[in-house]
Amino acid sequence: LPSLTSVTIPNSVTSIDYGAFGGCTSLTSVTIPNSVTYIGDYAFDGCSGLTRITIPSSVTSIRINAFYGCTGLTSAHFIGNMPASVIGFTFPNVARDFKIYFFSDKTGFTEPTWQGHPVLRMGPTPPIMVWMLENGYTHTENLLGDPDGDGVPLLTACALGLDPRANNSRALPAPVIGEDTVSLTFWAGGAGVRYEAQTSVNLQNWTPVPLSAPDASGRRS
């Protein structure tokens, strides 16, 4: 599939086998889910359009030459520990300025190099940084930026549990102003996210106000 440009691997996939994306020279973006535990030999062989890759913490095995010939690849971000089983060279024949990044509270990484590539720390593991990497951004991305131009900054998308790669303009709170009231309807379907609304007459003292139960589309008022 030389014309394939972007792929999000389904959560049902547990392994990326031998040569799965070999020769996909136009592939510029790939999202590997937390269900994947195995990346096989030559899995991304010759994917010269890839510039960065994020390895989720679920991956425990990477086989020989998994990213061979990814000549445009400049960074690999590991979310978890170094996979327990790494067979052969993982990133041969990549970009000259290629670097490996890992969180400083993870283990198994050698410094200053690993397999001849520079290895750099990203600091500890804040949840928002993991969210950034899992959604295809680097650890240096501006959280107040709006890469897809939908009017929703990355920080807002993270706080509301939104997909930062989708058009989220309709997911923002929509105010309806009455004679002496204002109501907001917003998407509140993010798992593990607490949603709360408060009111104030002086912007100093705040009182929580009740929220409706989520409707069928996950919106609350």
C-alpha positions in Angstrom: 0.0 0.0 0.0 2.5 2.6 -1.1 -0.2 5.3 -1.2 -1.2 4.9 2.5 -0.6 8.2 4.3 -2.1 7.8 7.8 -3.3 4.9 9.9 -4.7 4.4 13.4 -4.3 0.8 14.3 -7.5 -0.6 16.0 -7.5 -1.4 19.7 -8.3 -5.0 18.9 -4.8 -5.5 17.4 -2.2 -7.1 19.7 0.7 -7.6 17.2 2.2 -5.9 14.2 3.7 -8.8 12.3 6.6 -9.2 9.9 6.6 -6.5 7.2 3.0 -5.3 8.0 3.7 -1.8 6.7 6.7 -2.6 4.6 7.1 -0.3 1.6 4.5 2.2 2.7 6.7 5.1 1.6 3.8 7.7 1.8 2.9 6.8 5.4 3.4 9.9 7.5 1.4 9.1 10.6 0.8 5.9 12.5 -0.9 5.5 15.9 -0.1 2.3 17.8 -2.7 1.6 20.5 -2.1 0.2 24.0 -3.3 -3.2 22.9 -0.2 -3.9 20.9 2.4 -5.9 22.7 4.6 -7.1 19.7 6.2 -5.3 16.8 7.7 -7.8 14.3 10.7 -7.9 12.0 10.7 -5.3 9.4 7.2 -4.2 10.5 7.7 -0.6 9.1 10.5 -1.4 6.6 11.1 1.5 4.2 8.4 3.8 5.7 10.5 6.8 4.6 7.6 9.3 5.2 7.4 8.6 8.9 9.1 11.4 10.9 8.2 10.3 14.5 6.8 7.2 16.2 5.4 6.7 19.7 5.8 3.2 21.3 3.1 2.6 23.9 3.9 1.1 27.3 2.1 -2.1 26.3 4.8 -3.1 23.9 7.0 -5.9 25.4 8.7 -7.2 22.3 10.4 -5.5 19.3 12.0 -7.6 16.6 15.0 -7.1 14.4 14.9 -4.1 11.9 11.4 -3.2 13.0 11.9 0.3 11.6 14.6 -0.4 9.0 15.0 2.2 6.3 12.7 4.8 7.9 15.0 7.5 6.5 12.7 10.4 7.6 12.3 9.2 11.2 13.8 11.8 13.6 12.3 10.6 16.9 10.9 7.7 18.8 9.1 8.3 22.1 8.7 5.5 24.5 5.8 5.9 27.0 6.7 2.9 29.2 9.8 1.0 30.1 12.2 -0.3 27.5 10.5 -3.5 26.0 11.7 -6.6 27.8 12.6 -8.3 24.5 14.5 -6.4 21.9 16.0 -8.5 19.2 18.7 -7.0 17.0 18.8 -3.4 15.8 15.5 -1.6 16.0 16.1 1.7 14.1 18.8 1.0 11.5 19.1 3.4 8.5 17.0 6.2 9.9 17.5 10.0 9.8 20.9 11.2 10.9 19.4 13.4 13.6 17.2 10.6 15.0 16.8 10.6 18.8 15.1 8.4 21.4 13.0 9.9 24.2 11.9 8.3 27.4 10.4 9.4 30.7 12.9 9.6 33.6 10.9 7.4 35.9 11.0 4.5 33.4 13.7 1.8 33.2 15.8 -0.2 30.8 17.2 2.8 28.8 20.9 3.4 28.5 22.4 6.9 28.3 23.8 8.7 26.4 23.1 6.3 23.6 21.2 3.1 22.8 22.1 1.1 19.7 24.2 4.1 18.6 21.3 6.6 18.8 21.2 9.6 21.3 18.9 9.0 24.2 17.2 11.9 26.0 15.0 12.2 29.1 11.6 13.9 29.0 11.3 14.2 32.8 8.7 12.4 34.8 5.4 11.0 33.4 2.6 13.5 33.7 -0.7 12.2 32.3 -1.1 15.1 29.9 2.2 14.3 28.4 1.2 10.7 27.8 -2.0 12.0 26.3 0.0 14.2 23.9 2.2 11.3 22.8 -0.7 8.9 22.4 -2.4 11.3 20.1 0.5 11.8 17.8 2.1 14.9 19.2 5.6 15.3 20.6 6.5 16.2 24.2 7.5 19.7 23.1 4.1 20.6 21.5 2.5 23.8 22.7 -0.5 22.8 24.9 -2.1 26.2 24.1 -1.7 25.6 20.4 -4.4 24.5 17.9 -2.6 22.3 15.4 -5.8 21.4 13.4 -7.3 24.9 13.5 -10.7 23.9 14.9 -10.6 26.6 17.5 -10.0 24.1 20.4 -6.5 24.2 21.9 -4.9 21.0 22.9 -5.2 21.7 26.6 -9.0 22.2 26.2 -9.3 19.0 24.2 -7.4 17.1 26.9 -9.5 18.6 29.7 -12.8 17.8 28.0 -11.7 14.3 26.9 -12.0 15.2 23.2 -10.1 13.7 20.2 -7.6 16.5 19.3 -7.4 15.3 15.7 -11.2 15.8 15.2 -13.1 19.0 14.6 -14.1 19.8 18.1 -15.7 23.2 17.6 -19.2 21.8 18.1 -18.1 20.1 21.3 -17.4 23.3 23.2 -20.1 24.7 25.6 -22.9 26.4 23.7 -24.3 29.2 25.9 -28.0 30.1 25.8 -28.8 33.4 27.6 -32.3 34.0 29.1 -33.7 37.0 30.9 -31.9 36.1 34.1 -30.3 32.8 33.3 -27.5 31.3 31.2 -27.3 27.6 30.3 -24.4 25.7 28.8 -24.6 22.4 27.0 -21.3 20.6 26.4 -20.0 17.1 25.6 -19.0 15.3 28.8 -18.2 11.8 27.7 -14.5 11.6 28.6 -13.8 8.5 30.8 -12.3 9.4 34.2 -13.0 13.1 33.7 -14.9 15.0 36.4 -17.1 17.8 35.1 -18.3 20.6 37.3 -20.1 23.9 36.8 -20.0 26.8 39.3 -21.7 30.2 39.5 -20.6 33.5 41.0 -21.9 37.0 41.4 -18.5 38.6 42.2 -16.0 36.2 40.5 -14.5 35.5 44.0 -17.0 33.2 45.7 -18.2 30.2 43.7 -21.1 27.8 44.2 -21.5 24.5 42.3 -24.7 24.2 40.2 -26.3 20.9 39.3 -25.6 19.2 35.9 -28.1 17.2 33.9 -27.4 13.5 33.4 -25.6 12.8 30.1 -27.9 12.3 27.1 -27.5 9.7 24.4 -24.7 11.6 22.8 -22.8 12.3 26.0 -23.8 15.9 26.4 -24.8 17.6 29.6 -26.3 20.9 30.5 
